[in-house]
Amino acid sequence: MSKQRPSLPSNRAFVVQLHADAEVDKGRVFGRVEHIVSFQATHFQSIEELVAFIKQVIMTNPPDED
């Protein structure tokens, strides 16, 4: 029986918490993001910083190969 790769792997799970004063519709996006598997976390001040953190974490935490 072959194992199927999950479509939503846990190594790509993040929690994004937006600051109460963030105004997404106006492009004011800031808050905190945490990687569920590694517990790495950071505060971000823009969408670009958020995406950069996610990219860095995914690149340094490859999926398990079982």
Order of alpha helices (4+ residues) and beta strands (2+ residues): beta-beta-beta-alpha
